[in-house]
Amino acid sequence: MRAIDIYREATVLCGGELNGEYVLGEENVDKLFFVNRALMDLRRVRIYEMTADIIANEKTIDAIICGVAYYIAVKYCRHETAAFLSELYNSKRAIALSNVSRVKNSPFYKV
């Protein structure tokens, strides 16, 4: 899925769609910031353009969309929406990160 598609879905999730136009975060800098912030939360590599493809499983893409929606809601002072999205994002992020494996030489690694 492309980063711009993730951003659009997140905008709809936090209530930013108006007559088919996405009205929040019009500047590409904001869009990149929101997507990269969610990617970094999920231990992913950052991107440098909104047309970049983000390769991940469905659970991770879901978490990224929720994260971007949460950061949009926080920036644009939609407090009730942000509170709801915070809970949703934390749940989906935990599920997405549950697939992260540990490093072999970690003291917590068990064979």
C-alpha positions as CSV (number, residue, x, y, z in Angstrom):
1,M,0.0,0.0,0.0
2,R,1.3,3.5,-0.8
3,A,1.9,6.0,1.9
4,I,-0.6,8.4,0.4
5,D,-3.3,5.7,0.5
6,I,-2.6,5.1,4.2
7,Y,-2.9,8.8,4.8
8,R,-6.2,9.0,3.0
9,E,-7.7,6.1,5.0
10,A,-6.4,7.6,8.2
11,T,-7.9,11.0,7.3
12,V,-11.3,9.4,6.8
13,L,-11.0,7.4,10.1
14,C,-10.5,10.6,12.1
15,G,-13.3,12.5,10.3
16,G,-11.2,14.6,7.9
17,E,-13.1,13.9,4.7
18,L,-15.4,16.6,3.4
19,N,-17.2,16.3,0.1
20,G,-14.6,13.8,-1.2
21,E,-11.6,16.1,-0.4
22,Y,-9.1,15.4,2.4
23,V,-8.9,18.6,4.3
24,L,-6.4,17.9,7.0
25,G,-2.7,18.1,6.7
26,E,-2.6,19.6,3.2
27,E,1.2,20.1,3.3
28,N,3.3,17.1,2.2
29,V,5.6,17.8,5.2
30,D,2.7,17.1,7.6
31,K,1.7,14.0,5.7
32,L,5.2,12.6,5.7
33,F,5.6,13.4,9.4
34,F,2.4,11.6,10.4
35,V,3.2,8.5,8.4
36,N,6.8,8.4,9.5
37,R,5.8,8.8,13.1
38,A,3.6,5.8,12.9
39,L,6.2,3.8,11.0
40,M,8.8,4.6,13.7
41,D,6.4,3.5,16.4
42,L,6.2,0.2,14.7
43,R,9.9,-0.2,14.2
44,R,9.7,0.4,10.5
45,V,12.0,2.3,8.1
46,R,11.0,5.9,7.4
47,I,10.0,7.0,4.0
48,Y,10.9,10.2,2.0
49,E,7.9,10.6,-0.3
50,M,4.2,9.9,-0.1
51,T,4.2,7.7,-3.2
52,A,6.5,5.2,-1.5
53,D,5.1,1.6,-1.1
54,I,4.9,0.4,2.5
55,I,5.3,-3.4,2.5
56,A,3.8,-5.0,5.6
57,N,1.3,-7.5,6.7
58,E,-2.4,-6.5,7.2
59,K,-2.1,-6.1,10.9
60,T,0.8,-3.7,10.6
61,I,-0.9,-1.7,7.9
62,D,-4.0,-1.5,10.1
63,A,-1.9,-0.2,13.0
64,I,-0.1,2.4,10.8
65,I,-3.5,3.7,9.6
66,C,-4.7,4.1,13.2
67,G,-1.5,5.7,14.2
68,V,-1.6,8.3,11.4
69,A,-5.3,9.0,12.2
70,Y,-4.3,9.5,15.9
71,Y,-1.5,11.9,15.1
72,I,-3.8,13.9,12.8
73,A,-6.5,14.1,15.4
74,V,-4.0,15.3,18.0
75,K,-2.5,18.0,15.8
76,Y,-5.9,19.4,14.8
77,C,-7.3,19.4,18.4
78,R,-10.0,16.8,17.9
79,H,-9.7,15.6,21.5
80,E,-12.6,13.1,21.7
81,T,-11.5,11.5,18.4
82,A,-7.9,11.4,19.6
83,A,-8.9,9.7,22.9
84,F,-10.7,7.0,21.0
85,L,-8.0,6.6,18.4
86,S,-5.3,6.4,21.1
87,E,-6.9,3.3,22.6
88,L,-7.4,1.8,19.1
89,Y,-3.9,2.6,18.0
90,N,-2.3,1.2,21.2
91,S,-4.3,-2.1,20.8
92,K,-3.4,-2.5,17.1
93,R,0.2,-1.5,17.7
94,A,0.6,-4.2,20.4
95,I,-0.8,-6.8,18.0
96,A,1.5,-5.7,15.1
97,L,4.5,-5.7,17.4
98,S,3.7,-9.1,18.8
99,N,5.2,-10.6,15.6
100,V,8.6,-8.9,16.2
101,S,11.2,-11.5,17.1
102,R,13.9,-11.1,19.6
103,V,17.6,-10.9,18.8
104,K,19.3,-14.3,19.3
105,N,21.9,-13.0,21.8
106,S,19.3,-11.4,24.0
107,P,19.2,-12.8,27.5
108,F,15.4,-13.3,27.0
109,Y,15.8,-15.5,23.9
110,K,14.9,-19.1,24.5
111,V,15.6,-21.9,22.0
